[in-house]
Amino acid sequence: MNLRIRNFLVSIYPYSFVLFAFSIPINYRISLYALGFITLIGALLIAYKKNLDHVFKSKISIVLIFFWVLHLLSLFYTSNISYGLSDVFQKISLLIIPIVFIPDFINKNSYLLIHKAFILGLILSSLYFVVRALVLSIVITPVGIFFKPNPVGVPWENFFFYDLFVKPHHPTYYSMYLTLGISFLLISIREKSTLLRRLPIYLLIAYFIGIIFLTSSKAGIITTFVVFIISLFWLLKSKGKLVLLGTLIVSIFFGIYFITHNSRFTTTIKNLKEFNFKTEVSDELAKKDLSRLEIWKSVPNVFKGSEWLYGVGVGDIKEKLKDAYRLTNALYAYNEELNTHNQFLQTLVGIGLIGSIALIIILGYSTYIALKSKDIIFISFIIIVFMNFMFEAVLERVFGVLYLAFFLIIFANNSIKE
């Protein structure tokens, strides 16, 4: 390869990751194009290097690739090959990103640009959601202009609430993005020396928290609360115990207030009581939330013999889960063909205990790196991922896989460098 071409590729290589970070909150289809751009440049640079040392030196890359290979191998004992292939290709970024990410060509300024690009993507996408909701809520009639945020004929929906607000994103995933963005902003406060320079950051954090409240993802709101408290503790620990205690008390008070005033939380708590008393739950959104309890109880019925060790294969997950739902009379989960709404259980069903151990190693080793380097952003990311894994099968959607693979590799390599 010509040296001039090589230097050109090295110069634009970091910006391909900046573009990818920007695209994540915008649209996953753009992220796939950005991933293709990264793959092309990375492959050319690997050809110039003539080795894959950067992969073999990174334990986190090796485990991520192994995790993907387990999904691939499960195709040999799955019945529905087409569905299995779709799942394997959906998770292909777990293989590609560890291979094409070359740490030697990413410096500290590149990491900062990635953070800023991601925040910019969040600002633009969230503003679009707000403007779209406003436009859809304004109804012009011969007698005047009215603000009606509820769609005609669907009074329980709201253009500023949950699914309708963040389409085409899923509320839980978009909340994950916002929580990570808040973590970036909180850490950047230390770099600002005056209150005037910090004020825009405070306002942006408050804005992102407001957007999370509108997404009404319960997992997202709780995760934001936890990450916010931990980041504040890290941020203020040098300011004195009194300041730290006062700030934490105020934050906890406001956090509890927002949680208890979110309609999805209050509705779910009310319907959970009804569920415990075996009364009929009528609210469709509540049925979806409470179905998790029935789903989790159904999972042991999926396995026959030693299948718990290696799983049923990624192609047969949906059908095996439906059979289990039918056995436990989990009718809503059966009719809607729901996944397990828990990534650890989803992995256990698909690729068994071996796959679950690999997933735990990924999170465990990442936690070790983050704590050893005292990287609060990486720690926050692991908390975000872990808490959302508990309530969503995050890796069953391509934008969940892209988010995990990209930031896990970025943060892990940055922490190791530090």
C-alpha angles and dihedrals in degrees: 000000000000111000092230091054090046092052090048091053091048090051095052096036096087091048091058087063091045089054090049092051091050092050097052096079091037105055134324091226089063087047089056091054089047089050089052089052091050091048093052095050093040092051091051092049091048088052088053092048091045092209144071097222091133089062098047092047092056114076092190090055092050094050092046091052090046090051090054092046089056089058089049093049091051088069087076092067102030124100101208100062096172093054090044093051090050090054093047093050090046087060095044092113087070085068102034103046096052089050100046096039106098109185094198090070096048117078132184093271089054091055090051091050089051090054092048093046091052092050090048089052089052093050094050096043095046092048088052090053092050094047092045092051090049093050093047091047096054112090118190115205134167089259097049149295118300134190108226113163093178116087115242111269093008104080095166092060125079132194088222095048138082117304099008092051100054103031127176086029124072111244094234094050094045089050088054089055092048093049091053089048090053089051090054091050095047092054092047090060090079090061092059114083101194136048091238091058091046095049096083089052092051091049093048092049090051090048093051091048088052091052090050089053090053093049085059094205104158092204089047094051094047092045091050090051093051095044092046092053094046093046091048091051090052092044097049102033091103093049096075134271095270094054091044094049093047094048093047093049091051091046093049091048093052091042093054090045093054093044094050091046095053110105094218092055095048093044093048093049090050093048092044087062089050090048091053090051090049094240121146115271109213103181110098094210091049090049089055092049096045093044087077089075092054092044094052091049089051098054097085088059090063096073130078121190113322095351089110087071099057103010132234094283126264092264094059100044096101096048095043091050091049090053090051092048090052091052093052094040092242091157100171092051090046096050094045093042090228125188120231095274087223121086094209091054092042090054091046091054095045105040103006134225092326091059092044091053090050090052091049090049090053092054094037096051090044089053090050092052093045095049093044092052092038088231103167093187091055090046090051091050092053090050090050092050096043095048093047091046086060093060105024137041088234096178092057090080123062094228089055091053093047091050094049098043095045101046095036091058092042095050096040094053093043091051092048090051091050 
